[in-house]
């Protein structure tokens, strides 16, 4: 399955995750994450394609995903995290700064509110304001292409006692559809997260923090830095 790389009206992204060596899918207190921050450097072959910086608290996560493309696209997000490690709300702002431009410009701003089995999307772009309602799964986590910090939220959600073992619904910010992420152990300190036919191999510590990962079929590597 190829995940759409567009936001509802054009959120830009690129899709891409190291395998390592069984990790319990449920551990820790109900998926609650301690305050944390860091960065992920994402490479395709020898080229850096994106850098993500994020900060996490028990109730939220903020981050910026900077894409190394011609338009110098950055996607900043702010998410409110529920006690069960699902996401109640996420706001995403997309900026571009083409080469030679004096400053960046906002090309899109969107907010998604999750309630039970639906997601309400307010999307502001060059077309104006559009509001749409999408069906989704209960306890869904938003998926932003190339965001390892949000994949970490998937891992935390999978550990909550109320979650279905090894299964987390993902709301794709690149198209509005919901797909299931299937989690399974990979050796002693890693997980496979399968989204359709795309497999992410994630190295994870006991607290559920993603330390790095790969998409083996795409020659993509993500490394976490402090």
C-alpha positions, 0 to 999 in steps of 0.5 A: 500500500502506498500512503498518500503524500498530500494533506487534504489540499496539499500538505507536502511530505515524502514517505519513508524507516534500523532493524535490530533484534521479545519487546512487550507491546504493553509496558509502562503506565497506560502509555503516559510519556515522561517529558522528553525532547530530541531530533530525528535525522532521516536519510535516504541512501547517503542523502538527508531528506528531512530533520524532525525536532520535537518536545513531548510532555505527558499531555502534548507533543510539539514538533517541526518536520523540515523537508530538504526539498526545493521549496524548503518545506517545513511542517510544524505540528502541535498535538494534545495527547489524551490519558490513553496516549491517543491524540485528541487534537492536532494542528499542522502549519505548512510553510515554504521558503523557496530559494532566493525568497526573502522569507517563508510563507504559510501555504496551509494551516489545518486542525483535526479534532478527534472524537470517538470514531470521527475526525473533524478537519478545518483546513485553511489554504489558498482555497479558503476554509474547508471543513470536512468530517472523516470516519476514523477508529477509536483511539486513533493517532495521526500519521504525518509522513516521515514523522518519527515522533508521531510513530513514537506516539503509536508505540505509546498508544499500543501500550495502553491497557485499553488499546487492542493488542498490537493494533493502532488505527492511524489517521493519515494526514496525507489523505484522510483515510484511516489504516491500521498499524500492526505492531509485532516484536522484532528481537529484544529491543525492536518492533515492526510497525506494518502500515499496509505493505510498508514496514517500519523497523523501530528500535525502542527502549523500555519507556517506549521511546523510538531510538531510531529506525529504518524502512528496509525496502526503501533504503531509509534510515532515521537516527535519533539525536539528543 
